[in-house]
């Protein structure tokens, strides 16, 4: 498997995906090696036929202006992405899809189901980022790659150092399989085991994973870190800060409750503030 079909999702309303996040996505797509499609959600606002409101505050005109702002933002995002693609020599297609408010995540998720992987920036500039990434993770059936929108990610031909967060669970195994094309090209692969975080996360838990990776010509080393900090999110952040991987691979875990997921501690922490680019699968 290779990543030939890469999707980048972008929002335009009420907050817009920043230019820096678009440029970083091009750099990530270059490392993945596939064709990138920028899919921008352009918001269509419902018309409110209220004669009094229209007469007093021109509500209908305000809706038209906000729609025009969303459309202009979508065009600007496409221009920024195409310029960055020319600089980084990455193939790109740009598309815009019209969506109603609060339907952006589901619309983009449907598109992600027919892509190899989806890039999703996370950061403080766009409040809907985390909800979109959560919908993609649990609803697309495909891996996602979340990354901090506030960091400039530079172009490269591969991820040099990749870390795997391994707890021996199903979601971690799924993420490992989805990440194999990246692992096979990486210079260094490390396996992070947060000892004691789960019953199967014990010293030596990475031994069979090392054996499996060797069958794919991937040499890996295990980093079993003892407990201390009770927060798995902070343990992951500290590990990333200490080892500086270009990419972290981990499973995304959540319990369904009605229409929402109650996220696992590591998943919630990464979707709130990824410490580096993170490939996640569910």
Secondary structure, DSSP 8 states (H G I E B T S, - for coil): ----EEEEEEE-SSS---HHHHHHHHHHHHHHTSEEEEEEEEEE------HHHHHHH-HHHHHHHHHHHHHHHHHHHHHHHHHHHHHHT--EEEEEEEEETT-HHHHHHHHHTTSSEEEEEE-TT-TTHHHHHHHHHHHSSSEEEEEETTS-----SS-SEEEEE--SSHHHHHHHHHHHHHHTT-SEEEEEEETTSSTT--TTTTHHHHHHHHHTT--EEEEEE---SS-HHHHHHHHHHHH--SEEEEE--EEEETTEEEE-HHHHHHHHS-SS-EEEE-
